[in-house]
Amino acid sequence: MLALGKMKINSRIFWLIFICLLLSSAAIFQTSRIAVQKNIEDSMYNYVRLNQEKAGANVESVIDQVNMLSVRLQTNSEIYNLLEDARPEGEKQAKLIDLLNDMMIDRTIVGDIVILTHHGSAYNYNRQQPADMPGRSYLNEIEHSNTPVWGGVKKDADGNSHILLGRRYQNFFTGQNLGCLVVYIKERAIHNILKDVIVPDRGYSFLTADDSYILSYPAPERAGATIFDNDVFMAGSELSFKKISLAGKPAIVTRYPLRGNLAKLGSNWSIVSVVSDEKLLENVNKINTYAAFIQIALLLVAILISYYVSKRIILPIRRLNGKINQFNGDATVVPFRKSKDELWVLENSFNEMVVRIRELIERQNEEKDRQREMELVALQAQINPHFLYNTLDAIGWMAKIHKQKNIEEIVVALSHFYRLGLHKGDKYITVEEELGIARSYIAIETMRTPGKFEVEYDISGEILHFMMLKMLLQPLIENAIKHGIRGKRGKGRLVIKGYRSGDEIRFEITDDGAGFAVGELEKADAAPRYNGGGYGIRNVNERIRLEYGAEYGVTIISAIGRGTTSIVTVRPK
């Protein structure tokens, strides 16, 4: 910035325009590039995710098929009878194979079926390539479980891997425990499903149990291995992607947990897909290369535009500067140019500024005179009220000395009314002080018209300490007495009620006077919450609305011959 300040205005404009063009074009271009890159990444990620979901559904279908096979085996009475038959073991083995062949078992999924009886006999479905027998601990787990139990990976004589699904084998009709049933699921059947998740030259997928035990892997020999550093293949959360480094190359890993029926069968399986970051984002890298060349081209265009625009701007500015230098401090306006371009707008703004300065100077002088007048009025307002209620106190003492009780009472009430009403010029007073003003006014009216009305107060004690706008109740009470009770024959009744309603304070001034038709007093320009009354009530309503908001104010409810209720709603301070 310091170097820019030393440059000529022509150079400043050039560099400012150049920087603005460069930054704006770079921001727009980079934003677009990032958006395109993000869109491509999301599309590729969605592609992987959809294929994982599809593969998960196919794996679940295979497992459901195996589980239904185990259920069919448990409900086959011929197998029950065969296992309990006394014929030689060899004949029973051959007969069992025949029975299983009749069940049309899918041999592309099921590698072997082993039945181990509680007598210690073991029968295999696949006699040509028998797999390793289940361990004792796994069989004990099956015998003590009422649900299917997943075992580890077992290999057959040719090194083919199998995933074990075992369950307690018992007579479906009698409940007799016959032993254990173990179904060997071919690992390659699962792998054939997973290999279609990702294009082979871009990555691979494998199946894990409990996030660390490999059930199926592209390399068959890794089935049954344990992942010790499983944090590498764990995404930040389920259904999310994580960038890792494998063999020194960037890759993206995502884990898709298998839910649904598999979870009900007690499995905690997940499909883990590893995708080469370089292959996955191959198109994005091409976009970045193109972006670099386009950015260089934009840089050259920005230089040319900046040079041309700076030249076009500096010449009219120099002309305008020469005109402004012709004026002295007497604020003379600038003559207008003929062409109404941007510089014409500047000249017009300068002329308006000159006129406005003159007006502001005159207004400032007027404000000073008005301020001096207001200071005199404020000083007078401080003197007169104190003089007034001090004089009323003196009159009250004289009436007391001369034993003029009625005069003393009305003077004291009037003095108390003015003392609370003025309240040192404060805008807000407590509810208790506001009620004091009302009581003083009512006391004066009671002495003016003795026996004309009686007063009842129903004020909640919890609102007495709240602050409220001053002199709100007295005009309403005055209206109730003068226009309501005095217009009624006989003795009237005035009820003053105050209570809290939620976050609001409400006062109700009710009289049983003559009442009036509220609709006749409504006007088009009346306040929304004002429905009739004199100037004093309108003034109260406007003060409340200006101070608290349009939702507060005065509401008048009245009917001819039934009295009037004035409701004041304010917000406590």
Summary of the structure (lengths in Angstrom):
residues: 573
radius of gyration: 48.5
end to end distance: 51.1
largest distance: 139.7
contacts: 1675
relative contact order: 0.06
helix: 52%
strand: 21%
